[in-house]
Amino acid sequence: MILQRKKKGDFSFDCFFSVNLTKPDENFIEGNFGKSAKFLLNAKPFRLDLFTNGIFVMSVNSKNMFNFEHYRTKPATNEDTNNEENEDGMWEETFKSHQDSKPFGPSSIGVDVNFLNFENVYGIPEHADAFSLRSTHDTDPYRLFNVDVFEYDIQNPMALYGSVPYMLAHNEHATVGFFWLNAAEGWIDVNNDKLTAQGFFSTIASFFSTKPGADKNEIPEVSTHWMFESGIFDGFFFMGPTPRDIFKQYTAITGSVPLPPLWAIAYHQCRWNYNDEDDVRSVLNGFEKYLIPLDVIWLDIEHTNGKRYLTWDLAKFPHPEKMQDDVAHYGRKMVTISDPHIKKDDGYHVYSIAKSKGYFVKTKDGTDYEGSCWPGASMWLDYFNPDVFQWYSKLYSLKNYQGSTGNLFIWNDMNEPSVFNGPEVTFPKDIVHHGGWEDRDVHNLYGMLQHMSTFQGLLNRSHGHIRPFVLTRSFFAGSQRTAAVWTGDNKAQWSYLKIATPMLLSLSVTGFGFIGADVGGFFSNPDAKLLVRWYQAAAFQPFYREHAHIDTARREPWLFGNENTRLIRKAIEQRYQYLPYWYTLFYKQEKQGIPPMLPLWANFAKDKKTFKVEESFMVGNGLLIYPITEADINQVPIYFPGENTVWYDIRTYIQFNGSTTTLVNVDMQSIPVYQLGGVIIPQRFRRRRASMLAIHDPITLVVALDRNSEARGELYMDDGHTYDYRQKRQLIYRRFIFKNNELHSKTLDSTAKFQTNAWIERIIILGYAKNPTKVTINSGDKQAVPLHRYHEESQTLIIRRPGPSVSTDWTLTIT
């Protein structure tokens, strides 16, 4: 596979294959690459048209909106300029009490990128808005500008904490994407159009084809207009043609999510703030008393000495290392917060060293920039400086972060960055980073550089042996390589539970697979019903953390009465039950770029009814999840995608047909979750207080048969926390195939080996037509006849204690 970049002036594009070029004339280039992709590049006027599978899919500058403003020198006097170069706001702007000096004048760049034959586009997070992007014809454009938003609005294109300038389009024939590598403030207009072919395509008529079966006189188009305050046009076009192709192509450029530690995808308990060591101990005892699984407990800003990060308030936490060791005794971890603002205090070692070395971000006049945040007067490290990046990473060593242990991991918050007295609560645009870059040019990179440095520090702490865990609020394209992301300061309202799904799907399809929303809502107090429903929904989302504001009432899972405690426990236990499946999906994400949480169309690409669905989602290719997001509801209409598919309720094993919408009864016991026929899902049914204590526990395989009485699935296992799976090939990766009344287990990686006592404890086969007379299992030269039980009403066959090791080849035969 070859990555080849072609340039034409200020325009660049990338292909994943060698390009066969023809040049009919000096003004025109045609290129063919991959199996079915083609582009046409016209120089004057500039225009790029792209095709996949013979279908016209993208066009750049077909509406002649490509425009850019060059840097220039500010004139000494008004007499030195013409009227066009002396417009109001051209050389400086005022926002409230803040003044932007704009030393190079206006420097914007914009272009139209249009998706032909498509009606739906997705991506460009982060916005609390619909998954299929709405037209901005009557609203502001979607804004990309990392900023701290207090109690953000929903159904709004306003900017939030992160920015990913990447958009996908999908129809029943193709999935394509466009990524503009630009970290400046951006605005994107989206409009849905119907175009006539005649005239518009006359310049490329010999190459043009519509999607099969379409009316050639009317062509759907989503037209988008991208505008950034500064930068160049550095465009990446992803030609698919399938959703999985797109995921792989995009993450080949920006990076895939690395396999997190097993404990990191389990349940996390957080609050601003757990007050002291006694409070932490009390919370942990509560999880023990009420038999609720937990893997991580978090400490927010109040654990520090006066908001001096990487320190402890020793009056409240006098023995931090022992506290962490006590947490570790139960197989659990701890996370502390480390924000980017540095308290201005000569007695604070981080500040004094950074000041002496000149490590802070500068004003336009060259002095250290000072603003306000949680500690009061604060400074911000300049991570764009490689020396600062490395120095900051070393602050996380056990020697430098005194009171920390190898059982402690990090949360980077407020890293947009949040500046309480700054314009729009962030940096002024004319402050200067290392290399002379104004913040206006690189603003959306700042948070990513912090969490990258944090990740590096945690990696170096173990000499590259232990997988780090970092959570970040601010992000940019590529942040997924070193941090998990959550959706920030949501509210304890049903509408925020509902908007979580489209927000997370928008992140998933743009490379961010390790994502979640605060369970229960960060602001305000959820009632018991909302809290239970949030726990049930989030149990099937990649990052599972409860978190709350300092002014809210305590909301540990056992504080809402016995029945609600039981329901919350059941939801969390369900998360732990499916951890083998989740962990396998995260491994596949590292290798293939496919996120664990998916829109329905990612698995059912030709099913038009899935293209706008945002009230349900899938986990991998096997589970359909429908969160309940209204308070008083006892029925929901659920669409089951896929022609000739069958779906099984995971609780009752009742079957539902694909390509149908069914009105389903719901109660408070759980949310609707369905397993797709044709998929085998590994689970663990034994209860443990923490995930790492179950790593060698036996596995149950749930085999859901399709219409052909076949199914397949995978299981990945390793030690759950080190890089031995990469460095020493210590892993198990197996495929299970059920066909012709036989279930086979075969390795997918014959070079790997991992020692475990885990074995197959149970096999549950859904949709099996009749009670068999005999079940046998062969592994090597050993044969066994396990017990089985058949439920005729639900067509379920349960095979107990078949016995083979998860690491061996075996065949189960049903006669």
C-alpha positions in Angstrom: 0.0 0.0 0.0 1.4 3.3 -1.1 0.6 6.7 0.3 1.1 9.2 -2.4 0.5 12.9 -2.2 -0.1 15.1 -5.2 0.0 18.8 -5.0 -1.4 21.6 -7.2 -0.7 25.0 -5.8 -2.1 25.4 -2.3 -4.1 22.1 -2.7 -3.0 18.6 -1.7 -4.7 15.3 -1.8 -3.8 11.8 -0.7 -4.4 8.3 -2.1 -3.7 4.9 -0.6 -2.6 3.3 -3.8 -0.3 4.0 -6.8 -2.1 6.4 -9.1 -2.3 5.9 -12.8 -2.3 9.4 -14.4 -3.3 10.5 -17.8 -3.0 14.1 -18.9 -5.3 15.0 -21.8 -4.1 18.6 -21.8 -2.1 21.1 -19.8 -5.2 22.0 -17.7 -6.5 18.6 -16.8 -5.4 15.4 -15.1 -7.3 12.1 -14.7 -6.2 9.6 -12.1 -7.2 6.0 -11.4 -6.3 4.3 -8.1 -7.3 1.4 -6.0 -9.9 -1.0 -7.3 -12.6 1.4 -8.4 -11.6 5.0 -7.5 -11.0 7.8 -9.9 -10.4 11.6 -9.8 -10.5 14.4 -12.3 -8.4 17.5 -11.5 -8.9 20.7 -13.4 -6.4 23.5 -13.0 -8.2 26.6 -14.3 -10.7 27.0 -12.8 -9.6 24.8 -10.0 -11.9 21.8 -9.5 -11.6 18.2 -8.2 -14.2 15.5 -8.9 -14.0 12.1 -7.3 -15.7 8.8 -8.2 -16.0 5.4 -6.6 -17.5 2.3 -8.2 -18.3 4.5 -11.1 -20.5 6.8 -9.0 -19.8 10.5 -8.8 -19.3 11.1 -5.0 -17.4 14.3 -4.2 -16.7 17.5 -5.9 -14.4 20.3 -4.6 -14.9 23.9 -5.7 -17.7 23.0 -8.1 -19.5 26.1 -6.7 -16.4 28.3 -7.0 -16.1 29.1 -3.3 -12.4 28.3 -3.0 -10.9 31.5 -1.6 -8.1 32.5 0.7 -6.6 35.6 2.2 -2.8 35.9 2.2 -0.7 37.2 5.1 0.3 40.9 4.7 2.1 43.6 6.6 0.0 46.0 8.6 0.4 49.5 7.0 2.0 52.2 9.1 -0.8 54.7 8.3 -4.2 54.8 6.7 -2.7 56.7 3.8 -0.7 53.5 2.9 -3.8 51.4 2.2 -6.8 51.4 -0.2 -10.3 51.1 1.0 -10.4 47.3 0.6 -7.4 46.8 2.9 -8.7 49.2 5.6 -12.2 47.8 6.3 -13.4 47.8 9.9 -12.0 44.9 11.8 -9.4 44.0 9.2 -6.3 44.8 11.3 -7.7 44.4 14.8 -11.0 43.3 16.4 -12.6 43.8 19.8 -14.6 41.2 21.7 -16.1 42.7 24.9 -13.0 43.9 26.7 -10.5 41.8 24.6 -8.6 43.1 21.7 -7.2 40.9 18.9 -4.3 42.6 17.2 -4.4 40.5 14.0 -0.8 41.3 13.1 -1.1 39.7 9.6 -4.5 41.0 8.8 -7.3 38.6 7.7 -6.0 35.1 6.8 -9.1 33.0 6.2 -9.5 30.2 3.8 -12.6 28.4 2.5 -13.8 26.0 -0.1 -17.0 24.1 -1.0 -16.9 20.3 -0.7 -20.0 18.7 -2.2 -21.2 15.1 -1.8 -23.1 14.0 -4.9 -25.7 11.2 -4.8 -25.9 11.5 -1.0 -28.6 12.7 1.3 -26.9 12.2 4.7 -23.5 13.4 6.1 -22.1 12.8 9.5 -19.1 13.7 11.7 -17.4 17.1 12.4 -17.7 16.7 16.2 -18.1 18.0 18.7 -21.7 19.3 18.8 -24.7 18.4 20.9 -26.8 17.9 17.8 -28.2 15.3 15.4 -26.1 12.4 14.1 -27.1 13.0 10.5 -26.1 16.6 10.2 -28.9 19.1 9.8 -29.0 21.8 7.2 -27.6 25.1 8.5 -29.7 27.1 6.0 -31.6 28.8 8.8 -29.0 28.5 11.6 -25.4 29.4 12.2 -22.9 27.0 10.6 -21.4 24.2 12.6 -18.4 25.7 14.5 -15.1 24.0 15.3 -13.4 25.8 18.1 -12.3 24.1 21.3 -13.9 26.0 24.2 -15.2 25.4 27.7 -19.0 25.7 27.6 -20.9 25.9 30.9 -24.1 23.8 30.7 -24.1 23.6 26.9 -27.2 23.7 24.8 -28.4 20.8 22.8 -29.7 20.6 19.2 -27.3 23.4 18.5 -24.3 23.7 16.1 -22.3 25.7 18.7 -18.7 24.8 19.4 -17.8 22.5 22.3 -14.7 21.0 23.8 -13.2 19.2 20.8 -12.9 19.6 17.0 -12.5 17.0 14.3 -12.7 18.5 10.8 -13.8 15.3 9.2 -17.1 14.5 7.5 -18.5 11.3 6.1 -21.3 10.7 3.6 -23.1 7.4 3.3 -25.7 5.9 0.9 -26.7 2.4 -0.1 -23.9 2.2 -2.6 -20.9 3.9 -1.0 -19.3 5.6 2.0 -16.8 8.4 1.5 -15.1 11.0 3.7 -13.3 14.3 3.6 -10.8 15.5 6.3 -9.3 19.0 6.3 -6.2 19.0 8.5 -6.6 22.5 10.0 -6.5 23.3 13.7 -7.7 26.9 13.4 -11.3 28.0 14.2 -13.6 26.6 11.6 -17.2 27.0 10.4 -19.1 24.5 8.2 -22.3 25.2 6.4 -24.4 22.2 5.4 -27.3 22.2 2.8 -29.3 19.5 1.2 -30.0 20.1 -2.5 -31.5 18.4 -5.6 -29.5 19.1 -8.7 -30.2 18.5 -12.4 -27.5 16.7 -14.3 -27.8 18.7 -17.5 -25.4 21.6 -17.6 -23.9 21.1 -14.2 -22.0 18.0 -15.3 -21.3 19.0 -18.8 -17.6 19.5 -18.3 -17.3 15.9 -17.1 -20.2 14.3 -18.9 -18.1 11.4 -20.3 -17.1 10.4 -16.8 -20.4 11.0 -15.0 -22.7 8.3 -13.7 -25.4 8.5 -11.1 -26.0 5.9 -8.5 -27.7 2.8 -10.0 -31.5 3.2 -10.6 -31.5 7.0 -9.9 -33.3 9.5 -12.0 -30.5 11.1 -14.0 -32.4 14.3 -14.2 -32.5 14.8 -10.4 -29.5 14.1 -8.2 -29.3 14.5 -4.5 -26.4 16.5 -3.1 -25.2 17.6 0.3 -23.3 20.8 -0.4 -20.9 21.9 2.4 -18.9 25.1 2.7 -15.8 24.9 4.9 -14.2 28.1 6.3 -11.2 28.4 8.6 -9.7 31.6 10.1 -6.3 30.6 8.8 -4.2 27.8 7.3 -3.8 26.1 4.0 -6.0 23.6 2.2 -4.6 20.2 3.2 -7.4 17.9 2.2 -7.7 14.1 2.6 -10.3 12.2 0.6 -11.4 8.7 1.6 -13.0 6.7 -1.1 -14.3 3.7 0.8 -16.4 2.3 -0.7 -17.7 0.4 2.4 -18.0 1.8 6.0 -15.3 -0.5 7.2 -13.0 0.6 4.4 -13.6 4.2 5.5 -12.8 3.5 9.2 -9.6 1.8 8.1 -8.5 4.5 5.7 -9.1 7.4 8.1 -7.4 5.7 11.0 -4.4 4.9 8.8 -3.9 8.7 8.6 -4.9 9.9 12.1 -4.2 6.7 14.1 -6.5 4.1 15.7 -7.4 3.7 19.4 -4.9 1.5 21.0 -6.1 -1.4 23.1 -6.9 0.1 26.6 -6.3 -1.8 29.8 -9.2 -4.2 30.6 -10.0 -2.3 33.8 -10.4 1.0 31.8 -13.5 -0.3 29.9 -15.1 -1.4 33.1 -17.1 0.8 35.6 -15.6 4.1 37.0 -16.9 6.0 40.0 -16.2 9.8 40.1 -17.3 12.9 41.8 -16.2 16.5 42.2 -15.0 15.7 44.8 -14.4 12.7 47.2 -13.4 14.8 50.2 -10.6 12.8 51.9 -9.2 9.3 52.5 -12.1 8.4 54.8 -14.6 9.4 52.1 -12.7 7.3 49.5 -12.7 4.3 52.0 -16.4 4.8 52.7 -17.3 4.7 49.0 -15.2 1.6 48.4 -16.9 -0.1 51.4 -20.2 0.8 49.9 -19.4 -1.1 46.7 -18.3 -4.0 48.8 -21.4 -3.9 51.0 -23.9 -3.7 48.1 -21.9 -6.2 45.9 -21.6 -3.8 43.0 -18.6 -4.2 40.7 -16.1 -1.3 40.4 -12.7 -0.9 38.8 -11.7 2.8 39.2 -12.3 5.6 41.7 -11.5 9.1 40.7 -10.3 12.3 42.5 -11.2 15.8 41.2 -9.4 19.1 41.8 -10.0 19.3 45.6 -7.5 16.5 46.3 -4.6 18.8 45.4 -2.8 21.3 47.6 -4.7 24.5 46.6 -5.2 23.5 42.9 -1.5 22.8 42.5 -1.6 19.8 40.2 0.6 16.8 40.9 0.4 17.5 44.6 -1.8 16.3 47.5 -3.8 18.1 50.2 -2.0 16.3 53.0 -4.6 17.4 55.5 -7.2 15.4 53.6 -5.0 12.8 52.0 -2.1 12.3 54.4 -1.2 8.8 53.1 -1.9 8.8 49.3 0.4 5.9 48.5 -1.2 3.7 51.1 -4.7 4.8 49.9 -3.8 3.7 46.4 -2.3 0.4 47.7 -5.6 -0.2 49.5 -7.5 0.4 46.3 -5.2 -2.0 44.5 -5.7 -4.7 47.1 -9.2 -5.1 45.7 -8.0 -5.2 42.1 -8.9 -1.6 41.5 -7.3 1.6 40.2 -7.3 5.3 41.0 -7.4 8.3 38.7 -6.5 11.9 39.6 -7.0 15.1 37.7 -4.3 17.2 36.2 -5.4 20.4 34.4 -3.1 22.5 32.2 -3.3 25.8 34.1 -0.4 26.2 36.5 -0.9 28.2 39.7 1.2 31.3 39.8 3.1 30.6 43.0 6.9 30.8 43.3 6.6 28.1 46.1 5.0 25.6 43.7 7.8 23.6 42.0 6.0 23.2 38.7 5.5 26.9 38.3 8.9 28.0 39.5 10.8 25.6 37.2 8.6 26.4 34.2 9.0 30.1 34.8 12.8 29.9 35.1 13.0 27.9 31.8 10.6 30.2 29.9 8.1 27.3 29.4 4.9 29.3 29.4 2.8 30.5 26.5 3.6 34.1 25.5 1.6 37.2 24.8 2.1 39.1 21.6 4.6 41.2 23.4 6.7 38.3 24.4 5.8 38.2 28.1 4.4 35.2 29.9 0.6 35.0 29.4 -1.3 35.2 32.6 -5.0 34.3 33.0 -7.4 33.0 35.6 -8.7 29.5 36.3 -9.4 27.3 39.3 -6.3 28.3 41.3 -6.8 32.0 40.5 -3.8 33.6 38.7 -2.5 31.0 36.4 0.0 30.3 33.5 -0.2 27.8 30.7 2.6 25.5 29.5 3.6 25.7 25.8 3.4 22.1 24.8 4.3 23.1 21.2 7.8 23.4 22.5 9.4 19.9 22.3 11.4 20.7 25.5 8.2 21.6 27.4 6.4 18.5 26.0 9.2 16.2 27.3 9.6 18.1 30.6 5.9 17.9 31.3 5.8 14.2 30.6 8.5 13.6 33.2 6.4 15.2 35.9 4.4 12.0 35.9 7.3 9.8 37.0 7.0 8.3 40.5 9.9 10.4 41.6 8.4 13.7 40.4 4.7 13.0 41.2 5.3 12.4 44.9 2.6 10.3 46.5 1.7 8.6 43.2 2.1 4.9 42.5 1.9 2.7 39.4 -1.7 2.1 40.2 -2.6 5.8 39.6 -3.7 7.2 36.2 -4.6 10.6 34.8 -7.5 12.8 33.8 -6.7 16.0 31.7 -9.6 18.4 32.0 -10.1 22.2 31.2 -7.6 21.8 28.4 -9.3 23.6 25.5 -7.8 25.5 27.4 -10.3 27.1 29.8 -9.3 30.6 30.8 -12.0 32.2 33.0 -11.1 35.8 32.0 -10.2 35.1 28.4 -12.2 35.9 25.3 -14.9 33.1 25.0 -13.3 31.6 28.2 -10.1 30.6 26.3 -6.8 32.0 25.0 -6.7 35.3 23.1 -6.1 34.5 19.4 -2.9 36.6 19.2 -1.0 34.9 22.0 2.1 33.2 20.7 3.2 29.5 20.9 6.7 28.0 20.3 7.8 28.6 16.7 6.0 31.9 16.4 2.5 30.3 15.9 -0.4 32.4 16.9 -3.1 30.6 18.8 -5.5 31.5 16.0 -3.5 29.0 13.7 -3.2 26.1 16.1 -5.8 26.6 18.9 -7.5 23.2 18.5 -4.3 21.3 19.0 -3.5 22.6 22.6 -5.5 20.0 24.5 -4.3 17.2 22.4 -0.6 18.1 23.0 -1.2 18.1 26.8 -2.8 14.6 26.8 -0.2 13.3 24.4 2.5 14.4 26.9 0.6 12.9 29.8 0.3 9.6 28.0 4.1 9.7 27.2 4.8 10.3 30.9 2.7 7.4 32.1 4.3 5.1 29.4 7.8 6.1 30.5 6.9 5.6 34.1 6.7 1.8 33.5 9.6 1.9 30.9 7.1 1.1 28.2 5.6 -1.9 29.9 2.2 -0.9 31.3 -0.6 0.5 29.1 -1.4 4.1 30.2 -4.9 5.5 30.7 -5.7 9.1 30.1 -9.1 10.9 29.8 -9.3 14.2 28.0 -12.0 16.7 27.5 -10.4 18.7 24.7 -9.4 16.8 21.5 -8.5 17.1 17.8 -8.1 14.5 15.1 -5.6 12.0 16.3 -6.4 12.4 20.0 -7.8 8.9 19.9 -4.2 7.5 19.9 -3.5 8.6 23.5 -6.7 9.4 25.3 -10.3 8.5 26.0 -12.9 11.3 25.5 -16.1 12.2 27.3 -18.8 14.6 26.2 -18.2 17.1 29.0 -20.5 19.0 31.3 -23.9 17.5 30.6 -27.0 17.9 32.7 -29.2 15.5 34.7 -32.1 15.8 32.2 -33.7 13.2 29.9 -32.8 15.3 26.9 -29.1 15.0 27.7 -29.4 11.2 28.1 -31.1 11.2 24.6 -28.5 13.5 23.0 -25.6 11.3 24.3 -26.2 8.7 21.6 -25.9 11.0 18.5 -22.9 12.8 20.2 -21.1 9.5 20.8 -21.9 8.1 17.3 -20.5 11.3 15.7 -17.3 10.7 17.7 -17.2 7.0 16.8 -17.4 7.4 13.0 -14.6 10.1 13.2 -12.0 7.8 14.8 -12.9 8.1 18.5 -13.9 4.7 19.8 -13.1 5.1 23.5 -15.9 7.6 24.4 -18.7 8.1 26.9 -21.0 10.6 28.7 -21.2 11.2 32.4 -23.8 8.8 33.9 -26.6 10.7 35.6 -25.5 14.1 34.2 -22.8 16.3 35.6 -25.0 19.3 36.6 -28.2 19.0 38.7 -29.7 16.0 40.5 -31.2 13.1 38.6 -34.3 11.4 40.0 -34.0 7.6 40.5 -35.7 6.7 37.3 -33.4 8.9 35.1 -30.3 7.6 37.0 -31.3 4.0 36.5 -32.0 4.5 32.8 -28.7 6.3 32.4 -26.8 3.4 34.0 -28.6 0.9 31.7 -27.8 2.9 28.5 -24.2 3.7 29.4 -23.5 0.0 30.2 -23.4 -0.4 26.4 -21.3 2.6 25.6 -17.5 2.4 25.5 -16.5 4.5 28.5 -18.6 3.9 31.6 -18.2 6.6 34.3 -20.6 8.2 36.8 -19.6 11.8 37.6 -21.3 14.7 39.3 -20.7 18.4 40.2 -19.6 19.5 43.6 -22.9 21.2 44.3 -25.1 18.1 43.6 -26.4 15.6 46.1 -24.4 12.5 46.6 -25.5 9.8 44.1 -23.6 6.6 44.8 -25.6 3.6 43.4 -27.0 2.6 46.8 -28.5 5.9 47.8 -31.8 5.6 45.9 -33.5 2.7 47.7 -33.2 -1.0 47.5 -35.0 -1.6 44.3 -33.0 1.1 42.4 -29.8 -0.2 43.9 -30.7 -3.6 42.5 -31.4 -2.2 39.1 -28.2 -0.2 39.0 -26.2 -3.3 40.2 -27.8 -5.3 37.5 -26.9 -2.8 34.8 -23.2 -2.6 36.0 -23.1 -6.4 36.2 -24.3 -6.6 32.6 -21.3 -4.5 31.6 -19.0 -6.9 33.3 -20.8 -9.9 31.8 -20.0 -8.5 28.3 -16.4 -7.4 29.0 -14.9 -10.3 26.9 -16.9 -9.1 23.9 -16.0 -5.4 24.6 -12.3 -6.3 24.9 -12.3 -8.2 21.7 -13.9 -5.3 19.9 -11.3 -2.9 21.3 -8.5 -5.2 20.0 -10.2 -5.2 16.5 -10.4 -1.4 16.7 -6.6 -1.2 17.2 -6.0 -3.5 14.3 -8.7 -2.4 11.8 -9.9 1.0 13.0 -13.5 -0.2 13.5 -15.0 1.5 16.6 -16.9 -0.7 19.1 -20.0 1.6 19.1 -21.5 1.9 15.6 -24.4 3.4 13.8 -26.8 0.8 12.3 -25.7 1.7 8.8 -22.1 0.6 9.5 -23.3 -3.0 9.7 -26.3 -2.7 7.3 -24.9 -0.4 4.7 -27.7 -0.9 2.1 -30.6 -0.5 4.5 -31.9 3.0 3.8 -34.0 3.0 6.9 -30.9 3.1 9.1 -29.3 6.2 7.6 -30.9 8.7 10.0 -31.3 6.4 13.0 -29.8 7.9 16.2 -32.1 6.6 18.9 -30.4 3.2 18.7 -27.0 1.9 18.0 -24.9 -1.2 17.7 -22.0 -2.6 19.8 -19.8 -4.4 17.3 -21.7 -6.4 14.7 -23.7 -8.4 17.3 -25.7 -6.2 19.7 -28.5 -3.7 18.9 -29.1 -1.2 21.8 -32.2 1.0 22.3 -31.7 3.3 25.3 -34.9 4.4 27.0 -34.7 8.2 27.1 -38.2 9.2 28.3 -39.5 9.0 31.8 -43.0 7.6 31.5 -42.9 5.1 28.7 -43.9 1.5 28.4 -43.6 0.8 24.7 -41.1 1.9 22.1 -41.0 1.3 18.3 -37.7 -0.5 17.4 -36.4 -0.9 13.9 -34.6 -4.2 13.4 -32.3 -3.7 10.4 -31.2 -6.2 7.7 -33.1 -8.1 5.1 -33.7 -11.8 6.2 -32.1 -11.3 9.6 -33.3 -12.5 12.9 -32.7 -10.8 16.3 -32.9 -12.3 19.7 -33.9 -10.4 22.9 -30.9 -11.1 25.2 -33.2 -11.4 28.2 -36.0 -13.6 26.9 -34.5 -15.0 23.7 -37.7 -14.0 21.8 -37.0 -13.6 18.1 -37.7 -10.6 15.9 -37.5 -10.4 12.1 -35.2 -8.0 10.3 -36.4 -5.1 8.1 -39.4 -4.6 10.4 -40.4 -2.0 13.1 -41.9 -3.6 16.1 -43.7 -2.0 19.1 -41.8 -3.5 22.1 -43.0 -3.4 25.7 -40.4 -2.0 28.2 -40.1 -2.0 31.9 -37.6 -0.7 34.4 -35.7 -4.0 34.6 -33.5 -3.3 31.5 -33.4 -1.5 28.2 -34.1 -3.3 24.9 -30.9 -5.2 23.8 -30.9 -7.7 20.9 -28.3 -10.1 19.6 -28.1 -10.6 15.8 -28.5 -14.0 14.5 -25.3 -15.2 12.9 -23.1 -13.7 15.7 -21.4 -15.5 18.6 -20.7 -13.4 21.6 -18.3 -14.4 24.4 -19.3 -13.5 28.0 -18.4 -14.1 31.6 -21.3 -14.9 34.0 -19.3 -15.2 37.2 -19.5 -12.2 39.4 -16.3 -10.4 40.6 -15.7 -7.1 42.3 -13.3 -5.9 39.6 -12.5 -6.9 36.0 -8.9 -7.9 36.6 -9.9 -10.5 39.1 -11.9 -12.3 36.4 -9.2 -12.4 33.8 -8.8 -16.2 34.1 -12.5 -16.9 34.7 -14.3 -19.3 32.4 -16.1 -18.1 29.3 -19.7 -18.6 28.1 -20.4 -18.5 24.4 -23.8 -17.3 23.3 -24.4 -18.6 19.7 -27.3 -16.8 18.0 -28.2 -18.7 14.8 -29.1 -16.9 11.6 -31.7 -18.1 9.0 -29.2 -20.7 7.7 -28.5 -22.0 11.3 -25.0 -20.6 11.2 -23.0 -18.1 13.3 -19.5 -16.9 13.9 -17.6 -14.8 16.5 -14.3 -14.0 18.0 -12.6 -13.9 21.4 -9.5 -11.9 22.3 -7.6 -12.3 25.6 -4.3 -11.2 27.1 -3.1 -10.1 30.5 -5.3 -7.0 30.5 -2.8 -4.3 31.3 0.7 -4.6 29.7 2.1 -4.4 26.2 3.2 -8.0 26.2 0.5 -8.7 23.6 2.6 -6.5 21.2 6.1 -7.1 22.5 6.0 -10.8 23.3 2.9 -12.0 21.4 1.3 -13.1 24.6 -2.3 -13.2 23.6 -5.2 -15.5 22.5 -7.2 -14.6 19.5 -9.7 -17.2 18.4 -12.6 -17.6 15.9 -15.7 -19.6 16.6 -17.8 -20.9 13.7 -21.1 -22.8 13.9 -22.2 -24.6 10.8 -23.8 -27.9 9.9 -24.4 -28.6 13.6 -20.8 -28.2 14.5 -19.1 -25.5 16.6 -15.4 -25.1 15.8 -12.8 -23.1 17.8 -9.7 -22.1 15.8 -6.8 -19.7 16.4 -6.5 -16.5 14.4 -2.9 -16.0 15.4 -0.8 -19.1 15.5 2.3 -17.1 16.5 0.8 -16.0 19.8 0.5 -17.8 23.1 -1.0 -16.7 26.5 -1.1 -18.9 29.6 -4.5 -19.0 31.2 -6.8 -21.4 33.1 -9.9 -20.0 31.4 -12.1 -22.6 29.9 -15.5 -22.8 28.1 -18.0 -23.1 30.9 -21.2 -22.9 29.0 -22.5 -22.7 25.4 -26.0 -21.2 24.8 -27.4 -21.7 21.3 -30.3 -19.5 20.3 -32.7 -20.5 17.5 -31.9 -24.2 17.6 -34.8 -26.0 16.0 -35.1 -29.2 18.1 -33.8 -31.1 21.1 -30.7 -33.0 20.1 -30.1 -36.6 21.0 -26.4 -36.1 21.8 -23.7 -33.5 22.2 -20.0 -34.4 22.0 -16.9 -32.3 22.1 -13.5 -33.2 20.7 -10.2 -31.4 21.7 -7.0 -33.0 20.5 -7.3 -36.7 21.5 -9.9 -36.1 24.2 -13.6 -36.5 23.8 -16.4 -35.6 26.2 -20.2 -35.8 26.3 -21.3 -32.6 28.2 -24.8 -32.3 29.7 -27.3 -30.3 27.7 -30.8 -28.9 28.3 -33.3 -27.7 25.6 -36.1 -25.1 25.9 -38.6 -25.8 23.2 -40.6 -22.6 23.6 -37.6 -20.3 23.1 -35.7 -22.7 20.9 -32.7 -22.5 23.2 -30.0 -25.2 23.7 -27.8 -24.9 26.8 -24.7 -27.0 26.9 -23.1 -27.1 30.4 -19.5 -27.5 31.2 -18.2 -28.6 27.8 -14.8 -28.1 29.3 -12.1 -27.2 26.7 -9.5 -24.5 27.4 -10.1 -21.2 25.5 -6.6 -21.6 24.1 -7.1 -24.9 22.3 -8.7 -26.0 19.1 -11.9 -28.0 19.6 -15.1 -29.1 17.8 -18.5 -29.5 19.4 -20.9 -31.8 17.4 -24.6 -31.9 17.9 -26.5 -35.0 16.7 
